[in-house]
Amino acid sequence: MTGLYFLFVVGLWAWLSLKLAVKITRKLSRSEDGGFLILFFFLILMAVPVSDEIVGGFQFRSLCNQNAVFHFGVSDLEGRTTKLTISPSHNIVPRTAVPISYSGYEYRDTTTDELVVKYRDYSASGGGLN
């Protein structure tokens, strides 16, 4: 039943997008060759409900590429006993299209308190349609 509801909503949105694209194209262009413009505006309007997901995906990928890397404090990792510290935990990244949070993980040697490994972990939840 949920699948039928989803298809109905997508179909209704497609129909409204097409009607609106035709209306916009008629106001912008008086020529008969408005098919390209109709298609252009139709595709733009179809993407509007998931635009926050699209933008959020780019923002999430950028954050992960820049900040979600491992930093090793020591070169000899073998045989060490470590203690995990999570700080900050689930902090929200400001000014993103979808809610993105991050946590900082530090593994320190229990005997010398040397930093062994440090990294950030990012997670995102859905946008407006979630």
VMD Tcl script that builds the backbone (N, CA, C; Angstrom):
set m [mol new atoms 390]
animate dup $m
set s [atomselect $m all]
$s set {name element resname resid chain x y z} {
  {N N MET 1 A 0.818 -1.194 0.000}
  {CA C MET 1 A 0.000 0.000 0.000}
  {C C MET 1 A 0.866 1.265 0.000}
  {N N THR 2 A 1.971 1.195 0.744}
  {CA C THR 2 A 2.863 2.350 0.789}
  {C C THR 2 A 3.454 2.632 -0.589}
  {N N GLY 3 A 3.742 1.559 -1.354}
  {CA C GLY 3 A 4.274 1.732 -2.700}
  {C C GLY 3 A 3.288 2.441 -3.613}
  {N N LEU 4 A 2.011 2.116 -3.491}
  {CA C LEU 4 A 0.984 2.791 -4.293}
  {C C LEU 4 A 0.866 4.256 -3.907}
  {N N TYR 5 A 0.937 4.533 -2.612}
  {CA C TYR 5 A 0.897 5.911 -2.144}
  {C C TYR 5 A 2.090 6.692 -2.687}
  {N N PHE 6 A 3.274 6.074 -2.645}
  {CA C PHE 6 A 4.487 6.721 -3.158}
  {C C PHE 6 A 4.338 7.020 -4.655}
  {N N LEU 7 A 3.860 6.041 -5.426}
  {CA C LEU 7 A 3.667 6.258 -6.864}
  {C C LEU 7 A 2.646 7.359 -7.129}
  {N N PHE 8 A 1.596 7.423 -6.325}
  {CA C PHE 8 A 0.603 8.484 -6.478}
  {C C PHE 8 A 1.228 9.851 -6.230}
  {N N VAL 9 A 2.017 9.967 -5.164}
  {CA C VAL 9 A 2.643 11.251 -4.828}
  {C C VAL 9 A 3.637 11.664 -5.906}
  {N N VAL 10 A 4.450 10.721 -6.384}
  {CA C VAL 10 A 5.417 11.036 -7.454}
  {C C VAL 10 A 4.684 11.420 -8.732}
  {N N GLY 11 A 3.627 10.689 -9.058}
  {CA C GLY 11 A 2.845 11.017 -10.254}
  {C C GLY 11 A 2.202 12.386 -10.153}
  {N N LEU 12 A 1.640 12.701 -8.991}
  {CA C LEU 12 A 1.034 14.017 -8.775}
  {C C LEU 12 A 2.077 15.115 -8.886}
  {N N TRP 13 A 3.256 14.882 -8.292}
  {CA C TRP 13 A 4.324 15.889 -8.376}
  {C C TRP 13 A 4.792 16.059 -9.823}
  {N N ALA 14 A 4.893 14.970 -10.577}
  {CA C ALA 14 A 5.302 15.051 -11.985}
  {C C ALA 14 A 4.267 15.839 -12.789}
  {N N TRP 15 A 3.009 15.582 -12.547}
  {CA C TRP 15 A 1.947 16.291 -13.269}
  {C C TRP 15 A 1.985 17.786 -12.940}
  {N N LEU 16 A 2.100 18.128 -11.645}
  {CA C LEU 16 A 2.180 19.535 -11.257}
  {C C LEU 16 A 3.439 20.199 -11.816}
  {N N SER 17 A 4.555 19.478 -11.809}
  {CA C SER 17 A 5.807 20.025 -12.347}
  {C C SER 17 A 5.682 20.310 -13.836}
  {N N LEU 18 A 5.051 19.400 -14.561}
  {CA C LEU 18 A 4.861 19.599 -16.005}
  {C C LEU 18 A 3.969 20.797 -16.267}
  {N N LYS 19 A 2.874 20.912 -15.544}
  {CA C LYS 19 A 1.963 22.058 -15.725}
  {C C LYS 19 A 2.674 23.369 -15.417}
  {N N LEU 20 A 3.427 23.391 -14.342}
  {CA C LEU 20 A 4.152 24.601 -13.969}
  {C C LEU 20 A 5.259 24.919 -14.975}
  {N N ALA 21 A 5.959 23.894 -15.474}
  {CA C ALA 21 A 7.012 24.111 -16.466}
  {C C ALA 21 A 6.439 24.690 -17.745}
  {N N VAL 22 A 5.283 24.203 -18.172}
  {CA C VAL 22 A 4.626 24.743 -19.373}
  {C C VAL 22 A 4.227 26.194 -19.139}
  {N N LYS 23 A 3.683 26.488 -17.969}
  {CA C LYS 23 A 3.263 27.862 -17.648}
  {C C LYS 23 A 4.461 28.820 -17.630}
  {N N ILE 24 A 5.560 28.390 -17.009}
  {CA C ILE 24 A 6.766 29.232 -16.952}
  {C C ILE 24 A 7.318 29.454 -18.353}
  {N N THR 25 A 7.358 28.408 -19.164}
  {CA C THR 25 A 7.913 28.510 -20.510}
  {C C THR 25 A 7.079 29.442 -21.379}
  {N N ARG 26 A 5.784 29.387 -21.244}
  {CA C ARG 26 A 4.912 30.282 -22.028}
  {C C ARG 26 A 5.140 31.738 -21.666}
  {N N LYS 27 A 5.431 32.025 -20.402}
  {CA C LYS 27 A 5.682 33.408 -19.992}
  {C C LYS 27 A 7.060 33.893 -20.461}
  {N N LEU 28 A 8.028 32.971 -20.550}
  {CA C LEU 28 A 9.389 33.358 -20.930}
  {C C LEU 28 A 9.598 33.386 -22.432}
  {N N SER 29 A 8.989 32.478 -23.150}
  {CA C SER 29 A 9.280 32.324 -24.571}
  {C C SER 29 A 7.985 32.300 -25.367}
  {N N ARG 30 A 7.927 33.108 -26.409}
  {CA C ARG 30 A 6.754 33.141 -27.283}
  {C C ARG 30 A 6.928 32.227 -28.493}
  {N N SER 31 A 8.116 31.666 -28.667}
  {CA C SER 31 A 8.350 30.825 -29.846}
  {C C SER 31 A 7.748 29.445 -29.630}
  {N N GLU 32 A 7.561 28.722 -30.716}
  {CA C GLU 32 A 7.010 27.379 -30.661}
  {C C GLU 32 A 8.065 26.352 -30.254}
  {N N ASP 33 A 9.324 26.753 -30.242}
  {CA C ASP 33 A 10.412 25.837 -29.901}
  {C C ASP 33 A 10.714 25.906 -28.406}
  {N N GLY 34 A 9.681 25.689 -27.586}
  {CA C GLY 34 A 9.856 25.754 -26.145}
  {C C GLY 34 A 10.002 24.392 -25.502}
  {N N GLY 35 A 10.111 23.336 -26.311}
  {CA C GLY 35 A 10.213 21.985 -25.772}
  {C C GLY 35 A 11.415 21.794 -24.873}
  {N N PHE 36 A 12.550 22.369 -25.273}
  {CA C PHE 36 A 13.755 22.259 -24.454}
  {C C PHE 36 A 13.567 22.970 -23.122}
  {N N LEU 37 A 12.967 24.159 -23.162}
  {CA C LEU 37 A 12.744 24.895 -21.921}
  {C C LEU 37 A 11.759 24.174 -21.006}
  {N N ILE 38 A 10.723 23.585 -21.601}
  {CA C ILE 38 A 9.764 22.820 -20.795}
  {C C ILE 38 A 10.473 21.664 -20.107}
  {N N LEU 39 A 11.291 20.933 -20.856}
  {CA C LEU 39 A 12.028 19.810 -20.282}
  {C C LEU 39 A 12.984 20.284 -19.194}
  {N N PHE 40 A 13.667 21.395 -19.429}
  {CA C PHE 40 A 14.601 21.951 -18.460}
  {C C PHE 40 A 13.891 22.296 -17.148}
  {N N PHE 41 A 12.805 23.058 -17.234}
  {CA C PHE 41 A 12.079 23.451 -16.030}
  {C C PHE 41 A 11.407 22.254 -15.356}
  {N N PHE 42 A 10.942 21.293 -16.147}
  {CA C PHE 42 A 10.342 20.079 -15.586}
  {C C PHE 42 A 11.364 19.322 -14.737}
  {N N LEU 43 A 12.567 19.142 -15.263}
  {CA C LEU 43 A 13.605 18.421 -14.510}
  {C C LEU 43 A 14.024 19.172 -13.249}
  {N N ILE 44 A 14.107 20.488 -13.347}
  {CA C ILE 44 A 14.443 21.302 -12.170}
  {C C ILE 44 A 13.359 21.155 -11.107}
  {N N LEU 45 A 12.103 21.257 -11.518}
  {CA C LEU 45 A 11.001 21.154 -10.567}
  {C C LEU 45 A 10.880 19.753 -9.967}
  {N N MET 46 A 11.203 18.723 -10.734}
  {CA C MET 46 A 11.149 17.363 -10.202}
  {C C MET 46 A 12.216 17.148 -9.125}
  {N N ALA 47 A 13.323 17.874 -9.214}
  {CA C ALA 47 A 14.420 17.711 -8.255}
  {C C ALA 47 A 14.234 18.542 -6.985}
  {N N VAL 48 A 13.290 19.475 -6.986}
  {CA C VAL 48 A 13.118 20.365 -5.833}
  {C C VAL 48 A 12.873 19.613 -4.520}
  {N N PRO 49 A 12.004 18.590 -4.470}
  {CA C PRO 49 A 11.782 17.926 -3.175}
  {C C PRO 49 A 13.021 17.234 -2.601}
  {N N VAL 50 A 13.963 16.848 -3.431}
  {CA C VAL 50 A 15.158 16.166 -2.932}
  {C C VAL 50 A 16.409 17.028 -3.066}
  {N N SER 51 A 16.225 18.317 -3.297}
  {CA C SER 51 A 17.390 19.193 -3.493}
  {C C SER 51 A 18.252 19.279 -2.237}
  {N N ASP 52 A 17.636 19.233 -1.055}
  {CA C ASP 52 A 18.445 19.268 0.153}
  {C C ASP 52 A 19.307 18.012 0.278}
  {N N GLU 53 A 18.793 16.880 -0.181}
  {CA C GLU 53 A 19.577 15.640 -0.167}
  {C C GLU 53 A 20.763 15.728 -1.136}
  {N N ILE 54 A 20.527 16.338 -2.291}
  {CA C ILE 54 A 21.592 16.473 -3.290}
  {C C ILE 54 A 22.697 17.383 -2.761}
  {N N VAL 55 A 22.309 18.542 -2.251}
  {CA C VAL 55 A 23.290 19.486 -1.707}
  {C C VAL 55 A 23.976 18.880 -0.487}
  {N N GLY 56 A 23.198 18.233 0.384}
  {CA C GLY 56 A 23.759 17.607 1.580}
  {C C GLY 56 A 24.765 16.515 1.255}
  {N N GLY 57 A 24.523 15.785 0.165}
  {CA C GLY 57 A 25.480 14.761 -0.254}
  {C C GLY 57 A 26.827 15.352 -0.624}
  {N N PHE 58 A 26.804 16.473 -1.354}
  {CA C PHE 58 A 28.054 17.145 -1.707}
  {C C PHE 58 A 28.764 17.685 -0.462}
  {N N GLN 59 A 27.989 18.263 0.466}
  {CA C GLN 59 A 28.585 18.792 1.695}
  {C C GLN 59 A 29.184 17.667 2.538}
  {N N PHE 60 A 28.470 16.545 2.645}
  {CA C PHE 60 A 28.947 15.419 3.438}
  {C C PHE 60 A 30.237 14.851 2.851}
  {N N ARG 61 A 30.272 14.677 1.536}
  {CA C ARG 61 A 31.474 14.156 0.873}
  {C C ARG 61 A 32.662 15.093 1.088}
  {N N SER 62 A 32.415 16.381 0.995}
  {CA C SER 62 A 33.484 17.364 1.184}
  {C C SER 62 A 34.028 17.317 2.610}
  {N N LEU 63 A 33.131 17.249 3.594}
  {CA C LEU 63 A 33.576 17.157 4.990}
  {C C LEU 63 A 34.401 15.902 5.234}
  {N N CYS 64 A 33.936 14.781 4.703}
  {CA C CYS 64 A 34.656 13.522 4.906}
  {C C CYS 64 A 36.023 13.544 4.243}
  {N N ASN 65 A 36.105 14.085 3.037}
  {CA C ASN 65 A 37.396 14.133 2.336}
  {C C ASN 65 A 38.398 15.027 3.052}
  {N N GLN 66 A 37.924 16.111 3.655}
  {CA C GLN 66 A 38.829 17.049 4.305}
  {C C GLN 66 A 39.197 16.640 5.728}
  {N N ASN 67 A 38.226 16.105 6.479}
  {CA C ASN 67 A 38.437 15.951 7.921}
  {C C ASN 67 A 38.415 14.522 8.440}
  {N N ALA 68 A 37.829 13.590 7.735}
  {CA C ALA 68 A 37.702 12.223 8.252}
  {C C ALA 68 A 38.910 11.387 7.833}
  {N N VAL 69 A 40.069 11.763 8.332}
  {CA C VAL 69 A 41.303 11.046 8.027}
  {C C VAL 69 A 41.958 10.625 9.342}
  {N N PHE 70 A 42.683 9.543 9.288}
  {CA C PHE 70 A 43.387 9.045 10.467}
  {C C PHE 70 A 44.691 9.802 10.650}
  {N N HIS 71 A 44.982 10.200 11.890}
  {CA C HIS 71 A 46.261 10.810 12.249}
  {C C HIS 71 A 46.936 9.874 13.244}
  {N N PHE 72 A 48.096 9.423 12.876}
  {CA C PHE 72 A 48.836 8.501 13.736}
  {C C PHE 72 A 49.874 9.282 14.517}
  {N N GLY 73 A 49.842 9.143 15.852}
  {CA C GLY 73 A 50.788 9.851 16.712}
  {C C GLY 73 A 52.087 9.107 16.908}
  {N N VAL 74 A 52.079 7.795 16.693}
  {CA C VAL 74 A 53.277 6.971 16.874}
  {C C VAL 74 A 53.423 6.071 15.655}
  {N N SER 75 A 54.626 5.615 15.429}
  {CA C SER 75 A 54.845 4.735 14.275}
  {C C SER 75 A 54.768 3.261 14.655}
  {N N ASP 76 A 55.055 2.938 15.916}
  {CA C ASP 76 A 55.021 1.535 16.352}
  {C C ASP 76 A 53.703 1.256 17.089}
  {N N LEU 77 A 52.700 0.751 16.369}
  {CA C LEU 77 A 51.378 0.528 16.932}
  {C C LEU 77 A 51.238 -0.824 17.619}
  {N N GLU 78 A 52.071 -1.774 17.255}
  {CA C GLU 78 A 51.905 -3.151 17.718}
  {C C GLU 78 A 52.215 -3.297 19.213}
  {N N GLY 79 A 51.346 -4.030 19.902}
  {CA C GLY 79 A 51.574 -4.365 21.296}
  {C C GLY 79 A 51.144 -3.303 22.290}
  {N N ARG 80 A 50.518 -2.246 21.854}
  {CA C ARG 80 A 50.108 -1.176 22.759}
  {C C ARG 80 A 48.699 -1.449 23.303}
  {N N THR 81 A 48.473 -1.054 24.527}
  {CA C THR 81 A 47.154 -1.077 25.125}
  {C C THR 81 A 46.645 0.359 25.121}
  {N N THR 82 A 45.461 0.557 24.556}
  {CA C THR 82 A 44.970 1.920 24.377}
  {C C THR 82 A 43.679 2.154 25.130}
  {N N LYS 83 A 43.392 3.424 25.330}
  {CA C LYS 83 A 42.156 3.873 25.940}
  {C C LYS 83 A 41.478 4.817 24.959}
  {N N LEU 84 A 40.176 4.617 24.743}
  {CA C LEU 84 A 39.408 5.437 23.798}
  {C C LEU 84 A 38.765 6.604 24.520}
  {N N THR 85 A 38.918 7.798 23.918}
  {CA C THR 85 A 38.223 8.988 24.398}
  {C C THR 85 A 37.434 9.555 23.234}
  {N N ILE 86 A 36.144 9.793 23.441}
  {CA C ILE 86 A 35.296 10.365 22.399}
  {C C ILE 86 A 34.957 11.789 22.816}
  {N N SER 87 A 35.486 12.756 22.077}
  {CA C SER 87 A 35.237 14.154 22.377}
  {C C SER 87 A 35.490 14.984 21.126}
  {N N PRO 88 A 34.579 15.729 20.654}
  {CA C PRO 88 A 33.184 15.854 21.049}
  {C C PRO 88 A 32.383 14.655 20.551}
  {N N SER 89 A 31.204 14.496 21.094}
  {CA C SER 89 A 30.354 13.382 20.700}
  {C C SER 89 A 29.076 13.908 20.048}
  {N N HIS 90 A 28.898 13.582 18.805}
  {CA C HIS 90 A 27.705 13.942 18.026}
  {C C HIS 90 A 27.447 15.445 17.985}
  {N N ASN 91 A 28.484 16.219 17.746}
  {CA C ASN 91 A 28.315 17.659 17.536}
  {C C ASN 91 A 27.711 17.891 16.160}
  {N N ILE 92 A 26.803 18.842 16.073}
  {CA C ILE 92 A 26.142 19.170 14.814}
  {C C ILE 92 A 27.022 20.126 14.018}
  {N N VAL 93 A 27.205 19.836 12.743}
  {CA C VAL 93 A 27.950 20.723 11.844}
  {C C VAL 93 A 26.992 21.834 11.413}
  {N N PRO 94 A 27.338 23.096 11.625}
  {CA C PRO 94 A 26.415 24.184 11.271}
  {C C PRO 94 A 26.361 24.430 9.761}
  {N N ARG 95 A 25.268 25.030 9.340}
  {CA C ARG 95 A 25.043 25.491 7.968}
  {C C ARG 95 A 25.177 24.369 6.934}
  {N N THR 96 A 24.489 23.262 7.155}
  {CA C THR 96 A 24.446 22.188 6.168}
  {C C THR 96 A 22.997 21.942 5.768}
  {N N ALA 97 A 22.805 21.406 4.572}
  {CA C ALA 97 A 21.460 21.194 4.047}
  {C C ALA 97 A 20.725 20.073 4.770}
  {N N VAL 98 A 21.444 19.060 5.215}
  {CA C VAL 98 A 20.865 17.975 6.007}
  {C C VAL 98 A 21.612 17.929 7.338}
  {N N PRO 99 A 20.992 17.407 8.384}
  {CA C PRO 99 A 21.696 17.334 9.670}
  {C C PRO 99 A 22.913 16.405 9.596}
  {N N ILE 100 A 24.093 16.976 9.817}
  {CA C ILE 100 A 25.346 16.221 9.822}
  {C C ILE 100 A 25.980 16.402 11.192}
  {N N SER 101 A 26.392 15.288 11.799}
  {CA C SER 101 A 27.066 15.364 13.093}
  {C C SER 101 A 28.420 14.672 12.990}
  {N N TYR 102 A 29.287 15.014 13.925}
  {CA C TYR 102 A 30.607 14.385 13.939}
  {C C TYR 102 A 31.009 14.082 15.373}
  {N N SER 103 A 31.882 13.112 15.497}
  {CA C SER 103 A 32.467 12.741 16.782}
  {C C SER 103 A 33.971 12.604 16.592}
  {N N GLY 104 A 34.721 13.009 17.605}
  {CA C GLY 104 A 36.173 12.891 17.560}
  {C C GLY 104 A 36.636 11.722 18.416}
  {N N TYR 105 A 37.457 10.870 17.857}
  {CA C TYR 105 A 37.947 9.682 18.556}
  {C C TYR 105 A 39.459 9.789 18.741}
  {N N GLU 106 A 39.907 9.557 19.963}
  {CA C GLU 106 A 41.341 9.530 20.270}
  {C C GLU 106 A 41.657 8.237 21.006}
  {N N TYR 107 A 42.662 7.547 20.517}
  {CA C TYR 107 A 43.182 6.367 21.197}
  {C C TYR 107 A 44.537 6.750 21.772}
  {N N ARG 108 A 44.661 6.652 23.098}
  {CA C ARG 108 A 45.911 6.993 23.778}
  {C C ARG 108 A 46.460 5.753 24.482}
  {N N ASP 109 A 47.785 5.671 24.508}
  {CA C ASP 109 A 48.467 4.575 25.203}
  {C C ASP 109 A 48.179 4.695 26.700}
  {N N THR 110 A 47.822 3.585 27.325}
  {CA C THR 110 A 47.458 3.632 28.747}
  {C C THR 110 A 48.654 3.844 29.663}
  {N N THR 111 A 49.828 3.475 29.219}
  {CA C THR 111 A 50.997 3.627 30.097}
  {C C THR 111 A 51.711 4.957 29.896}
  {N N THR 112 A 51.874 5.411 28.664}
  {CA C THR 112 A 52.630 6.638 28.396}
  {C C THR 112 A 51.737 7.839 28.074}
  {N N ASP 113 A 50.450 7.635 27.878}
  {CA C ASP 113 A 49.484 8.667 27.490}
  {C C ASP 113 A 49.832 9.312 26.142}
  {N N GLU 114 A 50.601 8.593 25.317}
  {CA C GLU 114 A 50.909 9.072 23.965}
  {C C GLU 114 A 49.674 8.928 23.076}
  {N N LEU 115 A 49.504 9.867 22.185}
  {CA C LEU 115 A 48.427 9.771 21.203}
  {C C LEU 115 A 48.806 8.699 20.185}
  {N N VAL 116 A 47.965 7.682 20.050}
  {CA C VAL 116 A 48.236 6.597 19.105}
  {C C VAL 116 A 47.516 6.870 17.793}
  {N N VAL 117 A 46.206 7.039 17.843}
  {CA C VAL 117 A 45.408 7.312 16.639}
  {C C VAL 117 A 44.335 8.329 16.991}
  {N N LYS 118 A 44.072 9.236 16.031}
  {CA C LYS 118 A 43.036 10.250 16.198}
  {C C LYS 118 A 42.294 10.384 14.874}
  {N N TYR 119 A 40.964 10.445 14.946}
  {CA C TYR 119 A 40.185 10.657 13.728}
  {C C TYR 119 A 38.802 11.190 14.075}
  {N N ARG 120 A 38.107 11.701 13.048}
  {CA C ARG 120 A 36.729 12.174 13.174}
  {C C ARG 120 A 35.818 11.271 12.362}
  {N N ASP 121 A 34.642 11.050 12.892}
  {CA C ASP 121 A 33.641 10.231 12.225}
  {C C ASP 121 A 32.410 11.108 11.971}
  {N N TYR 122 A 31.938 11.127 10.724}
  {CA C TYR 122 A 30.782 11.934 10.352}
  {C C TYR 122 A 29.586 11.033 10.064}
  {N N SER 123 A 28.404 11.515 10.408}
  {CA C SER 123 A 27.176 10.804 10.060}
  {C C SER 123 A 26.121 11.840 9.681}
  {N N ALA 124 A 25.257 11.451 8.756}
  {CA C ALA 124 A 24.216 12.342 8.268}
  {C C ALA 124 A 22.876 11.641 8.353}
  {N N SER 125 A 21.862 12.425 8.635}
  {CA C SER 125 A 20.506 11.881 8.598}
  {C C SER 125 A 19.769 12.552 7.439}
  {N N GLY 126 A 18.584 12.076 7.156}
  {CA C GLY 126 A 17.845 12.536 5.983}
  {C C GLY 126 A 17.436 13.988 6.048}
  {N N GLY 127 A 17.031 14.470 4.914}
  {CA C GLY 127 A 16.614 15.863 4.792}
  {C C GLY 127 A 15.134 16.041 5.057}
  {N N GLY 128 A 14.520 16.922 4.323}
  {CA C GLY 128 A 13.125 17.285 4.539}
  {C C GLY 128 A 12.126 16.170 4.269}
  {N N LEU 129 A 12.432 15.238 3.396}
  {CA C LEU 129 A 11.508 14.158 3.087}
  {C C LEU 129 A 11.690 12.946 3.990}
  {N N ASN 130 A 12.625 13.019 4.899}
  {CA C ASN 130 A 12.872 11.870 5.776}
  {C C ASN 130 A 11.910 11.850 6.936}
}
mol reanalyze $m
mol bondsrecalc $m
mol representation Tube
mol addrep $m
